[in-house]
């Protein structure tokens, strides 16, 4: 015996989620009010040149290299 078709009970297809941003812009603001236009890792918010400490700069370089090679 065949099973009945449930044509009217289907849920509509969902739109795919937009891809997560892989790079962002630096949030450093210059004296004239313009922001730095260099790319930065989204978790760090600042580019390599505007990060406050040397260990954070090293982490930024490795994350950028990782995204470049495997992202």
C-alpha positions, 0 to 999 in steps of 0.5 A, a space after each residue: 500500500 502506498 503512503 499518502 503524499 503530504 504536498 501541502 505540509 512542506 516548509 519553505 526553503 531557507 535562504 543561505 546565510 551570508 559568509 562570515 567576513 574574513 577581514 575587516 578594516 582597522 578601527 584606528 582613527 587618525 587625528 583628522 578623523 579618518 580611519 586607517 584603511 588597512 585590513 585587520 583580523 575581525 577579532 583583533 579590530 586593529 591592523 598590525 601597525 596599530 596593535 598596542 603590544 608586540 605579542 598581539 602583533 605576532 598573533 595578528 601576523 600568524 592569523 593573517 597568514 593563516 587566512 591567506 593560506 587556508 582561508 
